[in-house]
Amino acid sequence: ASDVYKRQLVDEMVASNPGASREELLSRAEFDEDQKLLSWNLRGNGLSSLPEMFGSLRVKGNLGLSDNDLSYLPESFGSLGVGGDLSLRNLGLTTVPESFGQLHVGGYL
């Protein structure tokens, strides 16, 4: 992900989640030497929504979203690319987007 994309994504996440801080979100992300996202542990971060652009995210390793207050996922979520595990436990989801079936996860879901 480009620096501009990362900055915009985090800005949108902070804007739609009053308790979230830019520093906290970024401190939970791990990047490789090429600044590609290796993993992102957003578990228990009090997130109540994800921006539509979240579906453009590519994570080489694991993406942890468990233990947040997400009652829905953006429609773009099915476009998400996760090379490792995607953790979605204890979110309070009431529905998943139609695109969910297109989701690409290399590890466990």
GILIN-V253559 format. One line per field, one symbol per residue. ss: DSSP state (a for helix, b for strand, c for the rest). phi: phi as a letter, one per 40 degrees, with the letter a starting at -180 (. if undefined). burial: # if it has 9 or more other C-alpha atoms within 8 Angstrom, else .. Layout:
ss=???
phi=???
burial=???
//
This chain:
ss=ccaaaaaaaaaaaaaacccccaaaaaacbbbcccccbbbbbccccccccccaaaaacbbcccbbccccccccccaaaaacbbcccbbccccccccccaaaaacbbcccc
phi=.ccccdccccdcccccbdccbdccccccbbbcccgcccaabbcgbgcbabcdcdcccbbcbcbbbdgbbccabcdcdccdbbcbcbbbcfbgcbabcdcdccdbbcbcb
burial=#....#..######.##..#.#..#..####....#########.#######.###################################..#.#...#.##..###.#..
//
